[in-house]
Amino acid sequence: MPFAPGFILSEAQALLTLAGLSEDTVPGTSPPPPPAGWALSFQSPELGPFDNLFQLWRNGAVPGQYAVAIRGTVEETGSIIEDLASLMIPASFQVTVDSLTISFQFAAEPQTGVKPAGLHLGFTLGALFLLLDPDHLGVNGILAQLAALPPNSEVYIVGHSQGAALAALVTSYLRYPNYLTDALPPLSYKTYAFAQPKPGNDHYSWDYEQAVVSQGLGLRITNPLDWVPQVPFTIEFLQDINTPNPLSTVTGFSGAIAGTVATAIQAAVAFEESQALTWATGSFRNLPALVEAKGKPAGLLPGAAPLSILASFNFMPAGAEIALVANTAYTDPNDEFSQHHVATYQALLTQTFG
């Protein structure tokens, strides 16, 4: 049965609690109770080199309703590197691993004269490890858990902070067919992203708007006093503009500035690309074995060859924004995340819409 479209307060409150529970996974702690009717069905181990984790929840009050809750940033080196690897890669590309040609797609291919849809490098790698779980031949990945659900189930995809960026990218992956998603039962998806850092560029955001938001199935809840939705930094250059356009002929002083900035971008790209991909390469080497285990041919999954990096920092959020009413009472000068915490968002949801 399809989801009701649009923002629904009761949904948002319950799903934000699940997102918070996915972050409260420290052994020996006492997390808050889940929303009424919801029960934990599966918790993944930490997947890949970036310490990603997700939980699958089942709503006993609504038959056939589930939620994939994706954990946000944790105080581990890999998780922080995922956030900091804020380079742009194409949303559709092919690489080769051990003579195996591999591809994936998160957005539509660009038309002539249009800049390609681009994705945050770190978040994209994290989403792929969550979806595919190459270290364990896919057993603990999101795709494996979805494959076991009853046909026509409703599946929320939810995350807070880093998990919110990953939720958008996981949603995008599920929207574009490949042999892994084709093997899933028919499912309905609806995504709630809380305090989302920017997962891609303008063309990725527009693709997400067309494929998800236009159906009322992609919501992004933001506290205006939270700094996390403002990163990574957005810098738009001449090369980010679609062509033809009158700005493409800019020369002289403006052109010199653009050239200097481009040189600086290339230096940053070379450094951060090597850091993030060094972390990912070991696990990516397992992808051919995953393909073989599934008994499928080549051309299906991302690999370990160097990714193509776009010289762009034109990062944008993804989703229909639901802006909360800001409240400085939650600002703590000794806690730079005070406006970002799940508890703050829960309080502001109630104050804004309750």
C-alpha positions as CSV (number, residue, x, y, z in Angstrom):
1,M,0.0,0.0,0.0
2,P,1.5,3.4,-1.0
3,F,2.4,6.0,1.6
4,A,0.4,9.1,2.2
5,P,2.4,11.9,0.7
6,G,3.7,15.0,2.4
7,F,4.9,15.9,5.9
8,I,3.0,14.2,8.7
9,L,3.9,15.3,12.3
10,S,3.2,11.9,13.9
11,E,5.4,10.2,11.3
12,A,8.2,12.7,11.8
13,Q,8.1,12.4,15.6
14,A,8.2,8.6,15.5
15,L,10.9,8.4,12.8
16,L,13.1,11.0,14.5
17,T,13.0,8.8,17.6
18,L,14.1,5.8,15.5
19,A,16.9,7.9,14.0
20,G,18.0,8.8,17.6
21,L,17.9,5.2,18.6
22,S,20.2,4.2,15.7
23,E,22.8,6.7,17.1
24,D,22.4,5.4,20.7
25,T,24.2,2.1,20.0
26,V,26.9,2.2,22.7
27,P,27.0,-1.0,24.8
28,G,26.0,-0.6,28.4
29,T,23.8,2.5,27.9
30,S,20.1,2.7,28.4
31,P,18.4,4.2,25.2
32,P,14.9,5.7,25.4
33,P,12.0,3.4,24.5
34,P,11.0,3.2,20.9
35,P,7.7,4.7,19.6
36,A,4.6,2.8,20.4
37,G,4.2,-0.3,18.1
38,W,7.8,-0.2,16.8
39,A,10.2,-3.1,17.4
40,L,13.8,-3.6,16.3
41,S,14.1,-6.4,13.7
42,F,17.7,-6.1,12.7
43,Q,20.8,-4.1,13.5
44,S,23.8,-4.3,11.2
45,P,27.4,-4.5,12.3
46,E,29.5,-1.5,11.5
47,L,29.9,-1.7,7.7
48,G,32.9,-0.7,5.7
49,P,35.8,1.5,6.7
50,F,33.6,4.4,7.7
51,D,31.9,2.8,10.7
52,N,28.4,3.0,9.1
53,L,25.4,1.2,10.7
54,F,21.7,0.9,10.2
55,Q,18.7,-0.6,11.9
56,L,15.6,-2.2,10.5
57,W,12.4,-1.5,12.5
58,R,8.9,-3.0,12.2
59,N,5.7,-1.3,13.0
60,G,3.5,-3.8,14.7
61,A,0.6,-1.4,14.7
62,V,0.6,-1.1,10.9
63,P,1.1,-4.5,9.1
64,G,3.7,-4.3,6.4
65,Q,5.3,-1.1,7.6
66,Y,9.1,-0.9,8.3
67,A,11.8,1.7,8.8
68,V,15.5,1.7,7.8
69,A,17.2,4.1,10.3
70,I,20.7,5.1,9.3
71,R,23.1,6.1,12.0
72,G,24.8,9.5,11.9
73,T,28.4,10.5,12.7
74,V,30.1,8.8,15.6
75,E,33.4,9.6,17.3
76,E,35.4,7.2,15.2
77,T,38.1,8.1,12.6
78,G,36.4,6.4,9.7
79,S,33.1,8.2,10.4
80,I,34.7,11.6,10.6
81,I,36.7,10.9,7.4
82,E,33.4,10.2,5.6
83,D,32.1,13.7,6.6
84,L,35.4,15.4,5.6
85,A,35.8,13.7,2.2
86,S,33.6,16.5,0.7
87,L,34.6,16.2,-2.9
88,M,32.2,15.8,-5.8
89,I,32.0,12.6,-7.9
90,P,29.6,12.0,-10.8
91,A,26.2,10.4,-9.8
92,S,26.6,7.8,-12.5
93,F,29.9,6.2,-13.5
94,Q,31.8,3.0,-14.3
95,V,35.1,1.6,-12.9
96,T,37.0,-1.6,-13.2
97,V,38.1,-4.0,-10.5
98,D,40.3,-7.0,-11.4
99,S,39.1,-6.7,-15.0
100,L,35.5,-6.5,-13.9
101,T,33.6,-3.5,-15.3
102,I,31.3,-2.1,-12.6
103,S,28.7,0.7,-12.7
104,F,26.1,2.4,-10.5
105,Q,23.6,5.2,-10.8
106,F,22.1,7.7,-8.3
107,A,20.7,10.2,-10.7
108,A,19.7,10.6,-14.4
109,E,22.4,11.1,-17.0
110,P,22.9,14.8,-17.9
111,Q,21.7,16.2,-21.2
112,T,23.9,18.0,-23.6
113,G,25.1,21.3,-22.2
114,V,24.1,20.4,-18.7
115,K,26.7,19.8,-15.9
116,P,26.5,16.3,-14.5
117,A,24.7,15.5,-11.3
118,G,27.4,15.2,-8.5
119,L,27.6,13.5,-5.1
120,H,29.6,14.0,-2.0
121,L,32.4,11.4,-2.2
122,G,32.4,10.3,1.5
123,F,28.6,10.0,1.8
124,T,28.4,8.1,-1.5
125,L,31.0,5.6,-0.3
126,G,29.1,5.2,3.0
127,A,25.8,4.7,1.3
128,L,27.3,2.0,-0.9
129,F,28.8,0.1,2.0
130,L,25.4,0.2,3.8
131,L,23.5,-1.0,0.7
132,L,25.9,-3.7,-0.5
133,D,28.0,-4.8,2.5
134,P,30.8,-6.1,0.3
135,D,32.9,-7.3,3.3
136,H,30.3,-10.0,4.0
137,L,29.0,-10.7,0.5
138,G,26.0,-8.5,1.1
139,V,24.5,-10.4,4.0
140,N,24.2,-7.5,6.4
141,G,23.4,-4.8,3.8
142,I,20.2,-2.8,3.4
143,L,19.5,-4.5,0.1
144,A,19.6,-7.9,1.8
145,Q,17.2,-6.8,4.5
146,L,14.8,-5.3,1.9
147,A,14.8,-8.4,-0.1
148,A,13.4,-10.4,2.9
149,L,10.4,-8.1,3.4
150,P,6.9,-9.0,2.3
151,P,5.8,-7.7,-1.1
152,N,4.1,-4.3,-1.1
153,S,5.6,-3.3,2.3
154,E,6.0,0.4,3.2
155,V,9.5,1.3,4.0
156,Y,10.5,4.6,5.6
157,I,14.2,5.6,5.1
158,V,15.3,7.9,7.9
159,G,18.5,9.5,9.2
160,H,19.8,12.3,11.3
161,S,22.9,14.3,10.5
162,Q,25.3,12.2,8.4
163,G,22.5,9.6,8.4
164,A,20.2,12.1,6.7
165,A,22.6,12.6,3.8
166,L,22.9,8.8,3.5
167,A,19.1,8.4,3.6
168,A,18.8,10.6,0.5
169,L,21.5,8.7,-1.4
170,V,20.1,5.3,-0.4
171,T,16.7,6.5,-1.6
172,S,18.2,7.6,-4.9
173,Y,20.0,4.3,-5.4
174,L,16.7,2.4,-4.9
175,R,15.0,4.6,-7.5
176,Y,17.3,3.7,-10.4
177,P,17.1,0.0,-11.5
178,N,20.0,-2.4,-11.5
179,Y,20.0,-6.1,-11.1
180,L,20.1,-5.9,-7.3
181,T,17.2,-3.5,-6.9
182,D,15.3,-5.4,-9.7
183,A,15.5,-8.5,-7.4
184,L,13.7,-6.7,-4.6
185,P,9.9,-7.3,-4.0
186,P,7.7,-4.3,-4.9
187,L,8.1,-1.8,-2.0
188,S,7.0,1.8,-1.3
189,Y,9.5,4.2,0.1
190,K,9.2,7.5,2.0
191,T,12.3,9.4,3.3
192,Y,12.7,11.7,6.3
193,A,16.0,13.5,6.6
194,F,16.7,15.4,9.8
195,A,19.5,18.0,10.1
196,Q,20.9,16.9,6.7
197,P,24.4,18.0,5.5
198,K,24.4,18.5,1.7
199,P,24.7,15.2,-0.2
200,G,25.3,16.5,-3.8
201,N,25.2,19.3,-6.2
202,D,22.3,21.3,-7.8
203,H,21.6,18.7,-10.5
204,Y,21.5,15.9,-8.0
205,S,19.2,17.9,-5.9
206,W,16.9,18.6,-8.8
207,D,16.9,15.0,-9.9
208,Y,15.9,14.0,-6.3
209,E,13.2,16.7,-6.5
210,Q,11.8,15.2,-9.6
211,A,12.0,11.5,-8.7
212,V,11.1,11.7,-4.9
213,V,10.0,15.1,-3.7
214,S,7.4,15.6,-6.5
215,Q,5.6,12.6,-5.2
216,G,5.6,14.0,-1.6
217,L,7.9,11.3,-0.5
218,G,11.2,13.1,0.4
219,L,11.1,15.4,3.4
220,R,14.0,17.4,4.9
221,I,13.5,18.8,8.4
222,T,15.9,21.7,9.4
223,N,16.4,23.8,12.5
224,P,17.5,27.2,11.2
225,L,20.0,27.6,14.1
226,D,21.7,24.2,13.3
227,W,25.1,24.6,11.5
228,V,25.3,21.1,10.2
229,P,22.7,21.6,7.3
230,Q,25.0,24.5,6.1
231,V,27.9,22.2,5.3
232,P,29.8,21.2,3.2
233,F,30.5,24.8,2.1
234,T,28.8,25.7,-1.2
235,I,31.0,27.6,-3.7
236,E,29.6,28.1,-7.2
237,F,32.1,28.7,-10.0
238,L,31.8,29.6,-13.7
239,Q,32.3,25.9,-14.6
240,D,29.3,25.0,-12.5
241,I,26.9,26.9,-14.8
242,N,25.1,25.2,-17.6
243,T,26.1,26.1,-21.1
244,P,25.6,28.0,-23.3
245,N,25.4,31.1,-21.1
246,P,26.7,34.7,-21.4
247,L,29.0,34.1,-18.4
248,S,31.1,31.5,-20.2
249,T,32.9,34.3,-22.0
250,V,34.2,36.1,-18.8
251,T,37.8,37.0,-19.2
252,G,40.4,39.3,-17.6
253,F,40.4,39.7,-13.9
254,S,37.4,37.5,-13.3
255,G,38.9,34.8,-15.4
256,A,42.2,35.0,-13.5
257,I,40.4,34.5,-10.2
258,A,38.5,31.5,-11.6
259,G,41.8,30.0,-12.8
260,T,43.5,30.5,-9.4
261,V,40.5,29.0,-7.6
262,A,40.5,26.0,-10.0
263,T,44.2,25.3,-9.2
264,A,43.4,25.4,-5.5
265,I,40.5,23.0,-6.0
266,Q,42.7,20.5,-7.9
267,A,45.2,20.5,-5.0
268,A,42.5,19.8,-2.4
269,V,41.0,17.2,-4.7
270,A,44.3,15.3,-5.0
271,F,44.8,15.2,-1.2
272,E,41.3,14.3,-0.1
273,E,40.7,11.8,-2.9
274,S,43.8,9.8,-1.9
275,Q,42.7,9.8,1.8
276,A,39.1,8.7,1.3
277,L,39.8,6.1,-1.4
278,T,42.7,4.6,0.5
279,W,40.3,3.8,3.3
280,A,37.7,2.3,0.9
281,T,39.9,0.3,-1.5
282,G,40.4,-2.7,0.7
283,S,36.7,-3.4,1.0
284,F,36.0,-2.5,-2.6
285,R,38.3,-5.4,-3.6
286,N,35.6,-7.7,-2.3
287,L,33.0,-6.6,-4.8
288,P,33.9,-9.1,-7.5
289,A,33.3,-11.9,-5.0
290,L,30.0,-10.4,-4.2
291,V,29.0,-10.4,-7.9
292,E,30.1,-14.0,-8.2
293,A,28.2,-15.0,-5.1
294,K,25.1,-13.5,-6.6
295,G,25.7,-15.4,-9.8
296,K,25.4,-12.3,-11.9
297,P,27.6,-10.9,-14.8
298,A,29.8,-7.8,-14.7
299,G,28.6,-4.2,-15.0
300,L,26.7,-4.0,-11.7
301,L,28.6,-2.6,-8.7
302,P,31.1,0.2,-7.8
303,G,34.7,-0.8,-7.6
304,A,38.2,0.1,-6.3
305,A,39.6,2.0,-9.3
306,P,40.1,5.7,-8.8
307,L,36.8,7.6,-9.0
308,S,36.4,10.5,-11.3
309,I,36.4,13.7,-9.3
310,L,34.5,16.8,-10.4
311,A,36.2,20.1,-9.8
312,S,33.2,21.6,-8.0
313,F,32.0,22.5,-4.6
314,N,28.4,23.5,-5.6
315,F,26.8,21.4,-2.8
316,M,23.1,21.6,-2.2
317,P,20.6,19.9,0.2
318,A,18.1,17.3,-1.1
319,G,14.5,17.1,-0.1
320,A,11.4,19.3,0.5
321,E,12.5,21.5,3.4
322,I,10.3,21.6,6.5
323,A,11.8,24.5,8.5
324,L,11.3,24.5,12.2
325,V,10.8,27.6,14.3
326,A,14.2,28.6,15.7
327,N,14.6,28.8,19.5
328,T,17.8,30.2,21.1
329,A,16.8,28.6,24.4
330,Y,18.5,25.4,23.1
331,T,21.8,27.2,22.4
332,D,24.6,26.1,24.7
333,P,27.9,28.0,24.3
334,N,29.8,25.0,25.6
335,D,28.2,22.6,23.1
336,E,28.6,23.4,19.4
337,F,26.0,20.7,18.6
338,S,23.4,21.9,21.0
339,Q,21.1,23.0,18.1
340,H,21.8,19.8,16.3
341,H,20.9,17.1,18.8
342,V,18.0,14.8,18.2
343,A,16.4,16.0,21.5
344,T,16.5,19.6,20.2
345,Y,14.8,18.6,17.0
346,Q,12.1,16.6,18.9
347,A,11.3,19.7,21.0
348,L,11.2,22.0,18.0
349,L,8.9,19.6,16.1
350,T,6.4,19.8,18.9
351,Q,6.8,23.6,19.4
352,T,6.5,24.3,15.7
353,F,3.7,21.9,14.7
354,G,2.3,20.4,17.9
